Amino acid sequence: MIKVRKIIFLDIDGTLVDYEGKVPESAVEAIKKARGTCLI
């Protein structure tokens, strides 16, 4: 049986999206790294 998990990420301190609505390059790299390790 496959277990499905759902996760909601909230950015409350501006680390994923800055106050101008842009994603910093450091966040893009972290997302790519997480995808490569099957974390997301």
Secondary structure as the mmCIF struct_conf table of DSSP 4:
data_model
#
loop_
_struct_conf.conf_type_id
_struct_conf.id
_struct_conf.beg_label_comp_id
_struct_conf.beg_label_asym_id
_struct_conf.beg_label_seq_id
_struct_conf.end_label_comp_id
_struct_conf.end_label_asym_id
_struct_conf.end_label_seq_id
HELX_LH_PP_P HELX_LH_PP_P1 ILE A 2 VAL A 4
BEND BEND1 ILE A 12 VAL A 17
TURN_TY1_P TURN_TY1_P1 TYR A 19 GLU A 20
BEND BEND2 GLY A 21 GLY A 21
HELX_LH_PP_P HELX_LH_PP_P2 LYS A 22 PRO A 24
HELX_RH_AL_P HELX_RH_AL_P1 GLU A 25 GLY A 36
TURN_TY1_P TURN_TY1_P2 THR A 37 CYS A 38
#
